[in-house]
Each structure stands twice: as structure tokens, then as C-alpha cells.
């Protein structure tokens, strides 16, 4: 039986699994990496790109981790009824309405001052 004396070891640069720690560093992961947390309000993970395994450039990565084909975003119609169309007739109507509203507002304002 051999007894080996071990001096104090500085472990301040190591991560532990059982205690809360703040780690400030820039890391590059060359292999698969997975973030797992059961802590509510986990901070955002930011990066120059996020690539889902097995996905290609025809899909969009969704917030919950799923994917959706880009084609699903372009199909169907858009409800644009609340927008002014870029047609001369509609634009002219908009300008006339705007000028009328401004004149009405200025008249009411002058009456209040008098």
C-alpha cells in the first residue's frame, strides 16, 4: 500500500455539474453540441448561424425546433385591406382626404383660440 501526497489543486478554471456558475468565454464547438436547461428564463443563445441537422436551405427553423418549408410562406393570399395601394387614383384620394383632415383640424384649433 503506497500513500501519495497531493498538494492543493486550483480548480477555479473548471466547470462543475452540481453548482450554479457564471461562465464568461468564447467557445468554438467543432462537434455536436446541445444546450439543456430546466431553468426558467434561460438567456438567449446567439450565434452567426444555427443549422438543424439534416435540414437544407429549403426550410426555415422555427422557434420550438421544428422546420417549415419556405414554400408554405409564399403560398396563399395576403390580406392587405388596411394598406393604401400604390395606385395613382388611391394615392390622390389619400392626399385629398389628408388635406381635408388637416384643414378641419386647423379650423377647430383656430376656433378654440378665438
Short mmCIF file of the C-alpha atoms (twelve columns), coordinates in Angstrom:
data_MODEL
# 
_entry.id   MODEL 
# 
loop_
_atom_site.group_PDB 
_atom_site.id 
_atom_site.type_symbol 
_atom_site.label_atom_id 
_atom_site.label_alt_id 
_atom_site.label_comp_id 
_atom_site.label_asym_id 
_atom_site.label_seq_id 
_atom_site.Cartn_x 
_atom_site.Cartn_y 
_atom_site.Cartn_z 
_atom_site.pdbx_PDB_model_num 
ATOM 1   C CA . UNK A 1   0.000   0.000  0.000   1 
ATOM 2   C CA . UNK A 2   1.559   3.291  -1.157  1 
ATOM 3   C CA . UNK A 3   0.315   6.641  0.073   1 
ATOM 4   C CA . UNK A 4   0.782   9.559  -2.351  1 
ATOM 5   C CA . UNK A 5   0.708   13.109 -1.025  1 
ATOM 6   C CA . UNK A 6   -1.253  15.504 -3.236  1 
ATOM 7   C CA . UNK A 7   -0.869  19.259 -2.884  1 
ATOM 8   C CA . UNK A 8   -3.793  21.662 -3.091  1 
ATOM 9   C CA . UNK A 9   -5.108  21.849 -6.645  1 
ATOM 10  C CA . UNK A 10  -6.604  25.036 -8.094  1 
ATOM 11  C CA . UNK A 11  -9.914  24.023 -9.688  1 
ATOM 12  C CA . UNK A 12  -11.194 27.570 -10.277 1 
ATOM 13  C CA . UNK A 13  -10.861 27.191 -14.054 1 
ATOM 14  C CA . UNK A 14  -13.058 24.089 -14.197 1 
ATOM 15  C CA . UNK A 15  -16.815 23.748 -14.518 1 
ATOM 16  C CA . UNK A 16  -18.818 21.754 -12.021 1 
ATOM 17  C CA . UNK A 17  -22.091 19.971 -12.645 1 
ATOM 18  C CA . UNK A 18  -23.685 20.375 -9.232  1 
ATOM 19  C CA . UNK A 19  -23.386 24.111 -8.581  1 
ATOM 20  C CA . UNK A 20  -24.510 27.299 -10.315 1 
ATOM 21  C CA . UNK A 21  -21.726 29.085 -12.175 1 
ATOM 22  C CA . UNK A 22  -21.316 32.056 -14.467 1 
ATOM 23  C CA . UNK A 23  -19.062 31.257 -17.383 1 
ATOM 24  C CA . UNK A 24  -17.781 34.127 -19.497 1 
ATOM 25  C CA . UNK A 25  -15.867 32.874 -22.509 1 
ATOM 26  C CA . UNK A 26  -15.786 32.480 -26.260 1 
ATOM 27  C CA . UNK A 27  -16.024 28.820 -27.205 1 
ATOM 28  C CA . UNK A 28  -15.946 27.019 -30.534 1 
ATOM 29  C CA . UNK A 29  -17.632 23.627 -30.664 1 
ATOM 30  C CA . UNK A 30  -16.428 21.559 -33.605 1 
ATOM 31  C CA . UNK A 31  -18.716 18.612 -32.915 1 
ATOM 32  C CA . UNK A 32  -22.351 18.255 -31.935 1 
ATOM 33  C CA . UNK A 33  -23.374 20.443 -29.022 1 
ATOM 34  C CA . UNK A 34  -26.684 20.515 -27.173 1 
ATOM 35  C CA . UNK A 35  -27.935 23.069 -24.637 1 
ATOM 36  C CA . UNK A 36  -30.180 21.548 -21.998 1 
ATOM 37  C CA . UNK A 37  -31.749 23.619 -19.253 1 
ATOM 38  C CA . UNK A 38  -34.658 23.294 -16.882 1 
ATOM 39  C CA . UNK A 39  -34.087 26.823 -15.595 1 
ATOM 40  C CA . UNK A 40  -36.920 29.249 -16.380 1 
ATOM 41  C CA . UNK A 41  -35.763 32.359 -18.188 1 
ATOM 42  C CA . UNK A 42  -32.580 30.909 -19.632 1 
ATOM 43  C CA . UNK A 43  -30.666 33.608 -21.501 1 
ATOM 44  C CA . UNK A 44  -30.694 33.720 -25.280 1 
ATOM 45  C CA . UNK A 45  -28.167 31.723 -27.226 1 
ATOM 46  C CA . UNK A 46  -26.773 33.824 -30.075 1 
ATOM 47  C CA . UNK A 47  -24.647 32.824 -32.997 1 
ATOM 48  C CA . UNK A 48  -23.798 33.709 -36.560 1 
ATOM 49  C CA . UNK A 49  -25.872 30.740 -37.754 1 
ATOM 50  C CA . UNK A 50  -27.970 27.870 -36.475 1 
ATOM 51  C CA . UNK A 51  -28.112 24.745 -38.590 1 
ATOM 52  C CA . UNK A 52  -30.569 21.954 -37.872 1 
ATOM 53  C CA . UNK A 53  -29.121 18.519 -38.546 1 
ATOM 54  C CA . UNK A 54  -30.477 17.056 -41.764 1 
ATOM 55  C CA . UNK A 55  -32.036 20.349 -42.919 1 
ATOM 56  C CA . UNK A 56  -31.219 22.259 -46.091 1 
ATOM 57  C CA . UNK A 57  -31.849 25.755 -47.438 1 
ATOM 58  C CA . UNK A 58  -35.463 24.963 -48.413 1 
ATOM 59  C CA . UNK A 59  -36.747 25.122 -44.821 1 
ATOM 60  C CA . UNK A 60  -36.974 27.689 -42.021 1 
ATOM 61  C CA . UNK A 61  -36.013 26.772 -38.455 1 
ATOM 62  C CA . UNK A 62  -38.925 27.501 -36.105 1 
ATOM 63  C CA . UNK A 63  -38.602 28.684 -32.513 1 
ATOM 64  C CA . UNK A 64  -39.695 25.380 -30.991 1 
ATOM 65  C CA . UNK A 65  -37.081 23.493 -33.001 1 
ATOM 66  C CA . UNK A 66  -39.239 22.289 -35.877 1 
ATOM 67  C CA . UNK A 67  -38.912 23.298 -39.507 1 
ATOM 68  C CA . UNK A 68  -41.321 24.610 -42.118 1 
ATOM 69  C CA . UNK A 69  -40.766 24.658 -45.896 1 
ATOM 70  C CA . UNK A 70  -40.194 28.158 -47.278 1 
ATOM 71  C CA . UNK A 71  -42.831 27.401 -49.923 1 
ATOM 72  C CA . UNK A 72  -45.518 27.444 -47.196 1 
ATOM 73  C CA . UNK A 73  -44.746 31.111 -46.500 1 
ATOM 74  C CA . UNK A 74  -45.253 32.145 -50.126 1 
ATOM 75  C CA . UNK A 75  -48.464 30.273 -50.899 1 
ATOM 76  C CA . UNK A 76  -51.905 31.772 -50.359 1 
ATOM 77  C CA . UNK A 77  -53.047 35.374 -50.409 1 
ATOM 78  C CA . UNK A 78  -52.222 38.332 -48.198 1 
ATOM 79  C CA . UNK A 79  -54.902 40.471 -46.558 1 
ATOM 80  C CA . UNK A 80  -53.761 43.983 -47.441 1 
ATOM 81  C CA . UNK A 81  -57.112 45.730 -46.946 1 
ATOM 82  C CA . UNK A 82  -55.654 48.023 -44.254 1 
ATOM 83  C CA . UNK A 83  -52.949 49.400 -46.555 1 
ATOM 84  C CA . UNK A 84  -53.035 52.177 -49.150 1 
ATOM 85  C CA . UNK A 85  -52.429 50.766 -52.604 1 
ATOM 86  C CA . UNK A 86  -49.713 52.381 -54.718 1 
ATOM 87  C CA . UNK A 87  -52.108 53.381 -57.468 1 
ATOM 88  C CA . UNK A 88  -52.406 56.993 -58.605 1 
ATOM 89  C CA . UNK A 89  -56.170 57.139 -58.016 1 
ATOM 90  C CA . UNK A 90  -55.953 55.837 -54.452 1 
ATOM 91  C CA . UNK A 91  -52.924 57.990 -53.660 1 
ATOM 92  C CA . UNK A 92  -54.737 61.091 -54.918 1 
ATOM 93  C CA . UNK A 93  -57.758 60.197 -52.757 1 
ATOM 94  C CA . UNK A 94  -55.470 59.743 -49.769 1 
ATOM 95  C CA . UNK A 95  -53.834 63.169 -50.290 1 
ATOM 96  C CA . UNK A 96  -57.235 64.859 -50.676 1 
ATOM 97  C CA . UNK A 97  -58.512 63.170 -47.501 1 
ATOM 98  C CA . UNK A 98  -55.348 64.115 -45.597 1 
ATOM 99  C CA . UNK A 99  -55.551 67.775 -46.704 1 
ATOM 100 C CA . UNK A 100 -59.233 67.904 -45.754 1 
ATOM 101 C CA . UNK A 101 -58.495 66.480 -42.303 1 
ATOM 102 C CA . UNK A 102 -55.648 68.960 -41.745 1 
ATOM 103 C CA . UNK A 103 -57.843 71.920 -42.761 1 
ATOM 104 C CA . UNK A 104 -60.607 70.722 -40.455 1 
ATOM 105 C CA . UNK A 105 -58.141 70.314 -37.581 1 
ATOM 106 C CA . UNK A 106 -56.666 73.792 -38.146 1 
ATOM 107 C CA . UNK A 107 -60.147 75.367 -38.244 1 
ATOM 108 C CA . UNK A 108 -61.105 73.710 -34.945 1 
ATOM 109 C CA . UNK A 109 -57.835 74.871 -33.413 1 
ATOM 110 C CA . UNK A 110 -58.392 78.492 -34.521 1 
ATOM 111 C CA . UNK A 111 -61.929 78.450 -33.072 1 
ATOM 112 C CA . UNK A 112 -60.576 77.295 -29.692 1 
ATOM 113 C CA . UNK A 113 -58.003 80.098 -29.643 1 
ATOM 114 C CA . UNK A 114 -60.595 82.795 -30.516 1 
# 
